[in-house]
Amino acid sequence: MPRIPLAVPFWDKECEAAAIRALSSGRWVKGPEAKKFGEEFANWCGAVAAVPCHSGSAALWAAMRLLNIGPGDEVIVPGMTFIATATAVSLVGATPVFADIESDYWCICPDDAESKITEKTKAIIGVHIFGQAFSSKLRDICDNHGLWLIEDAAQAHGTTLNGVRAGAIGDVACFSFFPSKNMAVGGEGGMITTTIPDLAERMEMIVNHGRNDTLESVELGTNMRIGEVSAAIGRVQLSHIDKWVSQRRNNASHMAYTPTIRDNSEHAWHQFCVLSDNPSLLINQLDDAGIDARVHYPLPCNKHRVYSDHPQYKIDLPNCEEIAPKLVSIPVHPSLTSEDIMRINSALNLQS
């Protein structure tokens, strides 16, 4: 009986043809594929502009630079997320301030985020964790306090909130195309989007050494460009993303256990997580059934050793402490068959 993996990267003849087309063009960087990929992605998610880059982490760093966030500034981030959400803030010399998560949706808690705003706060990063949309209250909080709202949409390809797709909810959004994500580019890749027209031109410069059309570097940037082969593959994947997300939603609807989904939103199901009081037992049961599973973020970000000198290193965020070690990711990807879902449900029911 074949093992059911957590993720299956999509690859077909169309992707292969796109890669060969880009290679055969002789234009391996800074060519038409990357430009078209950005245009098509912006159109798909409803952003004013989008620029591809070489990773989701690079997109987050670019967002910090784009919004002039640096030393002396604070950015509020959720305590439970991939560590790059926080380290992108640190890498520009600013300070991440960790907020607790919601007990039901697992995204950053708006009330706790607002309580941590100071005169140094420049932005809030809302993470659409696992594909779950963050609260629309974040937009109101940022508007009321004059802050930027940044979407960490690395796991949110296809997520919607109040009818708006991730990528067009905040002022700036950052996507990842890592192979496990809802769409990929045949390796590492990312995208930064904006809903602010004045930021669009700078966005292109920051991922290309801060250079303008005359090749003068007018602000601090670096080489974060995506290659033409990756962009070409990304364009193919983008043409399939709506179908894949629809299949993820269908798969999620047939699971024996269903997490709470926020009202007026659509979950993209990058990860399907089960909140378990005995995660080790559940993972072992799934493993015995030939199903991959893992605790996704066992340690809140503020407790990572990289933040051992951070003022919040020894401070507990109660929901993060309670929930993070108990969230078990199980397969939900579009390649699952009905038989796969039956096997997964059988393993889940062993613990119920």
N, C-alpha and C positions, 0 to 999 in steps of 0.2 A: 504494500500500500504506500503510494508516494507521500512524502512529507509535505505539509502545507506551510509554505513560508509566510513571514509577515509582509513581505513585499515582493512583487514580481515586476522588474523594469520592462516596459513595453519596447519591443523592437520588431520591425517588419521590413518588407522590401521597400516600402515607401521611405522609411527612415534611411535605409541603406542607400537608396537612390539620391536622396537629398544630401547625404554626407559625401557621396562620390561627386555629385554636381559641384559642391562647394570646393572640394579638393581639386577637381579638374579645372576649375576656373582660374587657378593660380593666384587668387586673391584670398589668402587664408586669414587675414585680419583686416579690420576697418573697411569692410566691403558692404555690398547691398543686403546680404542676408541679415546681418545684425540690425541694420536700419529698418528693414521690413519687419523683423521680429518685434522690435520695439513698437512700431506703428500698429501692428496687428494686435499686440497684447494690450496696448492702451485702448484700442477700439473695443476689444473683447470685454475688458473690465470696466470701461467707462471713465478712465482717467484722461486728463488733458494730454499727458505725455508719458512715455515709458522708455527707459534706456536699459538694455541688458548689460550685465556685468558678470564677473567670473564666479560669484558665489552669493548666497544669501547673507553671509557675514560681511562680505564686501558691500552689499547693498545697505546694510545697517550702518557701517562706517560712513558710507557716502551720505546717508541721511543726516548723520551728525554734522558733517562738513557743510552740507547744503543749508542747514538751518543755523549755521554759525554757532554751534554748541562746542564749548571748549573748557579750559581751566576756569574753575570758580563756579561753573554751572552745575545744576543738578537735574537729573532726568529720572522720573519715577517709572519703575519697571515692576512686573509681577515677580513674586518670589519663586513661583514654579513656572519655569520655561526652560528652553535650551539656553545654555550659558552664554551664547553669543549675543543674546538680547542685552545682557548686562555688560559683557566685556567690550562691546562696540562703544558703549558710553565711556568706559575706562580708557580705551585706546585713544580717544581724542582729549584726554586729560580732565574730563568731567567726572562727576560722581553719580553712580547709580544709587537710587534710593528705593529700597525694596518694599513693596506693598503686599498685603495678603491677598489670597484668592477667594472667590465666591465658593460657598460650600456646595452649591448645586451645579453651577455651570463650569467651575474650575478656572475661569478667566480672572483677570485682575479685578479686585473688589473696588468699585468706584468710590464708595464712602471712605475706605481706608486710603486709597490713592489721594483723595482730596484732603484728608487729614494730614498728609505728609507734604503738602505744598508749602514752600517757604519763598522768601524773596529771591532765592537763588534758582528756583525751579524754572526751567525753560521749556520742558516738554513732558508728555506722558507717552510711554510706549505701551499700547494695548496689543496683546498677543491673542490672535484667534487660535487658542490652544486646541490642537488635534483637529482643527477645522470648525470648532465652535466659535461663533461670532462673539466678540466682546460686547459689553453693554453699551447701548446708545447714550447712556448717561455720561460716558467719557467725553463725548463731543460737547455736551453742555458744560461740563466742568472746565474743559480747555477754553471754550469761548468765554466763560464767565471770568476766568483768571488770566486771560491773554496768553495762553500756552499753545504750543504746537501739539497736534495729535499725530503720532506716528503709528502706523499699523505694522506690526510684525506679522506678515501674512505668509510666512515661510511654509505654513501647514494649511493654507486656506484657499488654494486654487478652487474657485467655485463657491465659496462661502458667500452668503448674502445676508444683509441686515436692512430691514425696512425696504426691501426691493432693490438695494444698491449692492453691487458686488464688492468684495474685498479688493482693495487696490484703488477704490474711489470713495472710501468712507472717511479716511483721515486726510491730512494735508500731504503727507508723504507715506508711501507704503513700500515694503521690502518683501520680495519673494525669493524662495530657494527652489532650484531645480535639481537638487540632490537625487540620486537614483530611486530612493524610496518615496519621493514625493508624488503627489497626484499627477504631475507631469514632469518630465525630465529632459535632459539635452545630451544624453550619452556620456555623462561625466559630471563635473562640477559646473554650476551655472546659477545665475541670479537675475533679478530684475528690480529696478527701482521705478516707482511711478509717483506722479503728483497730480493733485487737483488744482494747483496754484499756477496759473500761466507764467508768472514772473520767475518761477523756479525752473522751468523747463530747460532753458538754454544752459543755465549753470549745471544742471544735472548731467548733461552731456559732457561738459568740460571736466567735472570732478572725476569721472571715470577714465579720463584721458589726459592725465598730468595737469589738469587745470588750464589746458590750452584753448585758445580761441581759434577762429578761422585763419588768422595770420601766423599761427603756430607759436604765439607768445603765451607763456604761462602767466595768467593773470591772477590766479589764486592757487592755494595749496591743493594738489590732487596727486594721484598716482595712477599707474597702469592697472586698471580693473576691467579692461575690455574683455568681452567674450570673443572666442574664436568663431570664424565663419562656419566651420563644420558644426559646432554646437548650436549656433543660431539656426542653421538650416534644419537640424533635427528638431529643435524647439518649435519651429514653425509647423512642422508636421504634427508634433504632439499637441500643439494648441488647437489644431483642427479636430482633434478627438476628445478634448478635455471635457466638454459638456456631456458627451456620451459616457465617459468613464465615471464622472462624478454621479451621474444618474444611476449607474450600476452600483457604485458604492452605497448610495442611499437605499437602493433596493436591497442590497445585501444586509445593510444595517437593520432594515425593517424586519428581516427574518431571523434575527438573532434572538436567543432565549432571554437575553437581558438587554435593556435599552437605556442608556444614559438620558438624563433630562436635556431637552433641546430648548433653547431660548425662544420665547414667543417672537413672532415677526422676523424670523431668521430661517436660513437653510444651512444645515450642517454639511460640510464637505467631506467629512469622515476620512481625513488623512490617517487618523488612528481611531480604532474602536477600543475604548478602554473600559474595563470592568473594575468597579471599586470592590475590592475583596478584603475581608477581615483576615484572610489567611492566604496572602498572595503566593507564598512559596508552595503551598499545597496545590493551588490552582495551576500554577506554572508546571508543576510536576505531573499533574493529571493531563494537562494539554500535551506535555512532552511525551507521556506514555501513549497518547493517542496519535502521535506523529504530527503535532501541531506546534509551530513556533509561537512563543509568547515571551514577554519580558516586562519588568517594571520599567516604565519609560524614564521617569525623572525621580529616582529614589531619594535624592538629596536636594532640598531647597537651595537656590542659587547663593543666598547669603551665607550658607554653611560650607561652601566650597573653600578649599584652602587658599585659592587665589584671592579670596576676600578675608583672609585671617586678620588683616589690619583694619578692616572696615568696621565702623561703629556698630553695625547691625550683625556682626559675625556671631555674637553670643546671644542675640535677641531672637526669640521664637516668633514666627508668624503662625498663629495657631492652626489655621486651616491648611496651610502648606505642610506643616509638620504632621498633621493628621492624615491628609489625603495623599500626598506625593508618594509615600512608600507603598501605598495600597492600590495604585492604579496599574492594572495589568493590561498591556496592549495585546490584542488578538487580531488575526487576519480579517480584513474587510475589503481587500483590493478587488478590482474588477475581474481578475482571472479566476475567482472562486466559482466552483460549480455548485449546483444544488446539493450534490453529495458531500462536498466539502463543508457546506454550512450545516448539514445534518451531523457530520462528525464533530464540528465545533460545538454545536448545541448539546450533543450527548456528553461531551467532556465538561461543559459548563454545568449541566444539570447534576453531575456527580457531586458537586459541592453544595448545591441548593438544598 
